[in-house]
Every structure is written in structure tokens, then in C-alpha cells.
């Protein structure tokens, strides 16, 4: 899908110039950039690495199913691994209420804001 993508620089004209600028020449329009990241690999504490190609996600999708479709999609697209998804599902199953779920995930390293967002996604599937 992204094969052959070239990134060109944007030419910004000065505020006093209203005349159209000429197109950049091919030799000056390329910008050196790092490789495009396909996805990040995360754990509960944050991003731990990056993938430059698609990785299989079927194990994560299977493990996250008890959390619902939206939460599964979120965890998969954000690169969570199987051990963290297993922990999230276990915490959800044993939490006596939503506040405990959020605090338990925060104790494992997930930010409170992300844990609350995940909780909203889980709740959407339960309605």
C-alpha cells in the first residue's frame, strides 16, 4: 500500500509574496526521513519498539475477545502483546468496579487516561 511513497518538502511562500511559486525541482523536493513505522509494540508501560512491517495479531485478537470488539481492535492496533492483553482481561474479570479496573491497570503502568478510554470501549460493547 505504501510502496513507492515519496515524501516531498512543502514550500512555504513568504507572507509578502502573493505570486504563485514554481514547482520544486525533483532534486530538491525529497526529504530524508526514517523508514515508515507500520506499528508500535507496547506493553502496559509504553512503546517498547517499532515494526516496519505487518505482524500477525490473531493471538491478541483471540485473547482480547472477552473485552469486546472495540477494545480488541484498540489493543490490537496499539500493538499490545499477548501477556499484557491476558493481564488486562484478568484484571477486568477480577475488578469489583470500574474504578478498581482503572487503578489496577495504572498500578501495572498504563496511564489513567488510557485505562479510562479502554473502559469506555469495553462498556460500548456491553450496551
C-alpha positions in Angstrom: 0.0 0.0 0.0 2.8 2.5 0.9 5.3 1.0 -1.6 6.8 3.7 -3.7 5.6 6.6 -1.4 7.9 9.6 -1.6 7.7 12.5 0.8 8.3 15.9 -0.6 9.0 19.1 1.3 6.4 21.8 1.4 7.5 25.1 0.1 6.1 28.0 2.2 6.0 31.3 0.4 6.8 34.4 2.4 3.8 36.4 3.6 4.5 39.3 1.3 4.7 37.2 -1.9 1.3 36.5 -3.5 2.7 35.3 -6.8 2.5 31.5 -7.4 5.8 29.8 -6.9 7.3 27.5 -9.4 7.1 23.7 -8.6 10.1 22.4 -6.7 12.7 20.6 -8.8 12.9 16.8 -8.3 16.4 17.1 -6.9 15.4 19.4 -4.1 11.9 18.0 -3.3 12.9 14.9 -1.5 13.3 14.9 2.3 15.5 12.4 4.0 13.2 10.6 6.5 13.5 7.5 8.6 11.6 4.4 7.5 7.8 4.5 7.9 6.6 2.7 11.0 3.9 0.1 10.4 3.0 -0.2 14.1 4.5 0.2 17.6 4.9 -2.6 20.1 3.6 -1.7 23.5 3.4 -3.0 27.0 1.5 -1.5 29.8 4.3 1.0 30.5 4.6 2.3 26.9 6.1 1.8 23.5 9.0 -0.7 23.6 9.8 -1.0 19.9 8.5 -0.3 16.4 7.6 -2.6 13.5 8.3 -1.6 9.9 6.2 -4.4 8.5 2.8 -6.0 9.4 2.9 -8.5 12.2 0.3 -11.2 12.9 -2.3 -10.2 15.5 -4.6 -13.3 15.7 -3.4 -14.3 19.2 -4.0 -10.9 20.6 -7.4 -10.7 18.9 -8.4 -14.1 20.4 -7.2 -13.3 23.9 -8.9 -9.8 23.9 -12.4 -11.1 22.8 -13.8 -11.1 26.4 -13.3 -7.3 26.4 -15.5 -6.7 23.3 -14.9 -5.8 19.7 -13.8 -2.2 20.1 -11.4 -2.9 23.0 -10.0 -5.8 21.0 -9.4 -3.5 18.0 -7.9 -0.9 20.2 -5.4 -3.3 21.9 -4.5 -4.9 18.6 -4.0 -1.6 16.7 -1.9 -0.2 19.5 0.5 -3.2 19.5 -0.2 -4.8 22.9 1.3 -8.2 23.3 -0.3 -11.4 24.5 1.0 -11.2 28.0 -0.4 -7.7 28.6 -3.7 -8.5 27.0 -4.0 -11.6 29.2 -3.3 -9.3 32.2 -5.8 -6.7 31.1 -8.5 -9.4 30.7 -7.7 -10.9 34.1 -7.8 -7.5 35.8 -11.2 -6.8 34.2 -12.6 -10.1 35.3 -11.5 -9.6 38.9 -12.2 -5.9 39.3 -15.2 -5.3 41.6 -15.9 -2.0 39.9 -14.7 0.4 37.1 -12.5 2.4 39.4 -10.7 -0.7 40.6 -10.1 -1.7 37.0 -8.6 1.7 36.1 -6.4 1.8 39.3 -5.2 -1.8 38.8 -4.1 -1.0 35.2 -2.4 2.2 36.4 -0.5 0.1 39.0 0.7 -2.0 36.1 2.0 1.1 34.3 -0.9 2.1 32.0 -1.8 5.8 32.2 -5.1 6.5 33.9 -6.4 8.4 30.8 -5.7 5.3 28.6 -7.3 2.9 31.1 -10.4 5.1 31.3 -10.5 5.2 27.5 -10.2 1.4 27.3 -13.0 1.1 29.9 -15.3 3.3 27.6 -14.6 0.9 24.7 -15.3 -2.1 26.8 -18.6 -0.5 28.0 -19.7 0.3 24.4 -19.7 -3.4 23.6 -21.7 -4.3 26.7 -24.6 -2.0 25.8 
